[in-house]
């Protein structure tokens, strides 16, 4: 994958770029392995089929960050539940060693100032509905990630109970690997594995209820967690965004007559569908047409509007 050169931000030093996010540490950090604070910047890049595409989606970074911040606030107790610890620094200005660490103007609205955590190597996936790769496995085996399910379910059906289906976070450039809960115990220990599972299911149930109150279905999502300096399990990375979650319109899900109508998601599925029809996955993918870019941006923006409407 190739990216445009990272932004040079005053007071910060770039250390890593993923498919969507860029990571910075304070410029005076001596030990990049353990900085006290990090700056996470969401770009407008969009990826599909393991390729970063061109052009990006205008405002995508702002839309994702705004939605993450809204969800962090909801899960901190604004939704009426207990406060879920998260990685956000307490303010956009932090005093340390006599200096102020600021979110630079160039990335305002698309960046989060966060605490450094001991990140766990488990991607915590929760599925509330049968779809995607889960539907394909169910048709073949009657299971989802090896978990048996009742007979007679259809694509898009609500599952009897939300399923926790963890994945092992693979090294950069490799695919994450679906694993059993028992394997997660082997990787991180029984206590941590159980804490990850229980927190993930709690957050999913709370977020699902919030989504339903706004006319949406949260079909599935994934979380990442780490431990802070005091050993507190802490929600990190992005949370419940279009890039990490699958949302459907609840009314369309109830009344639609085809899977495409029932499960039109508020994410980059439009991009995936266009690529599947216009690229043989050989060589570099073609540039996205302006219409596909605008329709995708509108899906991201619509989800934010629906969720945050009072």
C-alpha positions in Angstrom: 0.0 0.0 0.0 1.2 3.5 -0.7 0.0 6.7 1.0 0.5 10.3 0.4 3.3 11.7 2.6 2.0 12.3 6.1 1.3 15.9 7.3 4.0 17.7 9.2 2.3 18.8 12.4 4.0 21.3 14.7 4.9 19.6 18.0 4.3 16.1 16.7 6.3 13.4 14.9 4.7 10.9 12.6 5.3 7.3 13.5 2.8 5.1 11.6 0.2 5.2 8.9 -2.6 2.6 8.5 -5.2 2.3 5.8 -7.1 5.2 7.3 -5.3 6.6 10.3 -2.0 8.3 10.9 -0.3 8.2 14.3 1.9 10.8 15.9 3.8 11.1 19.1 5.0 14.4 20.7 8.1 15.7 18.9 10.2 15.5 22.1 9.3 11.9 22.8 12.4 9.9 23.5 10.8 6.4 23.8 8.4 6.0 20.9 7.4 2.6 22.3 5.9 4.2 25.4 4.8 7.8 24.8 2.4 9.2 27.3 0.1 10.7 24.7 -0.6 10.0 21.0 -2.3 12.0 18.3 -4.6 9.8 16.1 -5.6 11.5 12.8 -8.3 10.0 10.6 -7.7 10.7 6.9 -10.1 10.7 4.1 -8.5 7.5 2.6 -10.9 4.7 1.7 -9.8 1.1 1.3 -11.4 -2.0 -0.2 -10.0 -5.5 -1.0 -6.7 -4.6 0.8 -6.1 -1.6 -1.5 -6.2 2.1 -0.6 -8.3 3.7 -3.3 -8.2 7.0 -5.2 -9.7 9.5 -4.6 -10.6 9.5 -1.0 -14.0 10.4 0.4 -14.3 14.1 1.3 -14.8 14.8 5.0 -14.6 11.1 5.8 -12.0 11.7 8.5 -14.1 14.4 10.2 -17.3 12.3 10.0 -15.6 9.2 11.5 -13.9 11.2 14.3 -17.1 13.1 15.1 -19.0 9.8 15.4 -16.4 8.2 17.5 -16.3 11.1 19.9 -20.1 11.0 20.2 -20.1 7.3 21.0 -17.3 7.7 23.5 -19.5 10.3 25.3 -22.6 8.0 25.2 -20.6 5.1 26.6 -19.1 7.3 29.3 -22.6 7.5 30.7 -24.6 9.8 28.6 -26.7 6.9 27.5 -27.6 6.2 31.1 -25.3 3.2 31.5 -22.1 2.9 33.6 -19.1 4.8 32.4 -16.9 2.8 30.1 -13.3 4.0 30.4 -11.9 5.2 27.0 -8.5 6.3 25.7 -9.4 10.0 25.2 -7.2 12.4 27.0 -9.2 14.6 29.4 -8.9 17.7 27.3 -7.5 18.9 24.0 -4.8 20.7 26.0 -2.6 18.7 28.3 0.2 20.1 30.5 3.3 18.0 30.8 6.9 18.9 31.3 6.0 22.6 31.2 4.6 22.3 27.6 1.2 22.2 26.1 0.3 19.4 23.6 -2.3 20.7 21.2 -4.3 19.3 18.4 -2.9 21.3 15.5 -5.3 23.4 13.4 -4.5 21.4 10.3 -6.2 18.3 11.7 -8.9 19.9 14.0 -12.1 17.9 13.7 -10.3 14.7 12.4 -7.9 14.0 15.3 -8.1 12.6 18.8 -5.6 13.2 21.5 -5.4 9.9 23.4 -3.6 8.2 26.2 -1.1 5.5 25.4 -2.3 2.0 26.3 -1.0 -1.6 26.4 -3.2 -2.7 23.5 -4.5 -6.2 23.5 -4.0 -8.4 20.4 -7.7 -9.3 20.1 -10.2 -7.7 17.8 -13.4 -7.9 19.7 -16.2 -8.6 17.2 -19.8 -8.8 18.2 -22.5 -10.0 15.7 -26.2 -9.3 16.4 -27.5 -10.3 12.9 -26.6 -13.0 10.4 -24.9 -11.5 7.4 -21.7 -11.2 5.5 -19.1 -13.9 6.1 -21.3 -15.2 9.0 -24.1 -15.9 6.6 -21.8 -17.7 4.2 -20.5 -20.0 7.0 -24.0 -20.6 8.3 -25.2 -21.7 4.9 -22.3 -24.1 4.6 -21.9 -25.4 8.2 -24.8 -24.1 10.3 -22.4 -22.1 12.4 -20.9 -18.7 12.7 -17.2 -18.7 13.7 -17.8 -22.3 14.8 -20.7 -21.4 17.1 -23.8 -23.6 16.2 -27.0 -21.7 15.4 -30.6 -22.8 15.0 -31.8 -24.1 11.6 -33.9 -22.0 9.4 -32.3 -18.6 9.7 -32.1 -16.3 6.6 -29.7 -13.7 5.5 -30.1 -10.6 7.7 -32.0 -12.3 10.5 -31.5 -11.2 14.0 -29.6 -13.8 16.0 -31.1 -15.3 19.2 -28.4 -13.6 21.2 -25.5 -11.4 20.2 -22.4 -13.5 19.4 -18.9 -12.6 20.5 -16.5 -13.8 17.8 -13.0 -12.6 18.5 -10.2 -12.3 16.0 -6.4 -12.3 16.5 -4.9 -9.0 15.3 -2.4 -10.1 12.7 0.9 -8.3 12.0 0.7 -5.3 9.7 -0.1 -6.3 6.1 -1.7 -9.6 7.1 -5.3 -10.6 7.6 -6.8 -10.8 11.1 -7.6 -14.4 12.0 -10.9 -15.5 13.5 -10.3 -17.5 16.7 -12.3 -19.2 19.3 -12.9 -17.8 22.8 -10.7 -20.6 24.1 -7.9 -19.5 21.8 -8.2 -15.9 23.1 -7.8 -17.3 26.6 -4.5 -18.9 25.5 -3.4 -15.6 24.0 -4.2 -13.1 26.8 -5.3 -15.2 29.8 -8.6 -16.2 31.2 -9.3 -13.1 33.2 -8.5 -10.7 30.3 -10.3 -12.8 27.7 -13.5 -12.8 29.8 -13.2 -9.0 30.5 -12.8 -8.3 26.7 -15.9 -10.5 25.9 -18.1 -9.1 28.7 -17.2 -5.5 27.9 -17.8 -6.0 24.2 -21.2 -7.6 24.7 -22.2 -4.8 27.1 -21.2 -2.1 24.7 -22.9 -3.8 21.8 -26.2 -4.1 23.7 -26.1 -0.5 24.8 -25.2 0.8 21.3 -27.8 -1.4 19.7 -30.5 0.0 21.9 -29.3 3.6 21.1 -29.3 2.8 17.4 -32.8 1.3 17.5 -34.0 4.5 19.2 -32.8 6.4 16.2 -34.4 4.1 13.6 -31.2 2.1 12.9 -30.0 -1.5 13.3 -26.5 -2.2 14.5 -25.9 -5.5 12.8 -22.3 -6.1 13.9 -19.2 -4.2 15.1 -15.7 -4.6 16.4 -13.9 -3.0 19.3 -10.3 -2.7 20.5 -9.1 -2.4 24.1 -6.0 -1.8 26.0 -4.9 -1.5 29.6 -3.9 1.9 31.0 -1.1 2.6 33.4 -3.4 1.6 36.4 -4.4 -1.6 34.7 -7.9 -0.5 33.8 -9.4 -2.1 30.7 -9.9 0.8 28.3 -11.9 1.2 25.1 -9.6 2.5 22.3 -9.2 3.2 18.6 -12.4 4.2 16.7 -15.7 3.0 18.1 -19.0 2.2 16.4 -18.2 4.1 13.2 -19.1 3.3 9.6 -15.7 1.7 9.2 -15.9 -0.6 12.2 -19.6 -1.4 12.2 -22.5 -2.4 10.0 -25.6 -0.3 10.3 -28.9 -0.7 8.5 -32.1 1.4 8.3 -34.6 -0.3 10.6 -37.7 0.4 8.5 -36.0 -0.8 5.3 -34.9 -4.0 7.1 -38.5 -4.6 8.2 -40.2 -3.9 4.9 -37.6 -4.6 2.2 -38.2 -7.5 -0.2 -34.6 -8.3 -1.2 -31.3 -8.5 0.8 -30.0 -5.5 -1.0 -33.0 -3.4 0.1 -33.1 -4.8 3.7 -29.4 -4.5 4.4 -28.2 -1.3 2.6 -25.4 -0.3 5.0 -24.2 3.1 5.9 -20.6 2.6 4.9 -18.4 2.0 1.9 -20.4 -1.0 0.5 -21.1 1.2 -2.5 -17.4 1.3 -3.2 -17.0 -2.4 -2.7 -19.9 -3.1 -5.1 -18.6 -0.8 -7.8 -15.1 -2.3 -7.6 -16.5 -5.8 -7.7 -18.2 -4.9 -11.0 -15.4 -2.9 -12.5 -12.1 -4.5 -11.4 -10.7 -8.1 -11.7 -8.5 -7.6 -8.6 -5.4 -7.7 -10.7 -2.9 -4.8 -10.5 -3.9 -1.4 -9.2 -7.7 -0.7 -8.8 -9.3 1.9 -11.0 -10.1 5.4 -9.7 -13.5 5.8 -8.2 -16.0 7.8 -10.2 -17.2 11.1 -8.7 -20.7 9.7 -8.3 -19.5 6.7 -6.2 -17.4 9.0 -4.0 -20.4 11.4 -3.4 -22.8 8.6 -2.7 -20.4 7.0 -0.2 -19.8 10.4 1.5 -23.6 10.8 1.8 -24.0 7.4 3.5 -21.3 8.4 6.1 -22.9 11.8 6.7 -26.5 10.4 6.9 -25.5 7.9 9.6 -23.9 10.6 11.7 -27.0 12.8 11.3 -29.5 10.0 12.2 -27.6 8.9 15.3 -26.9 12.3 16.7 -30.3 13.8 16.0 -32.0 14.7 19.3 
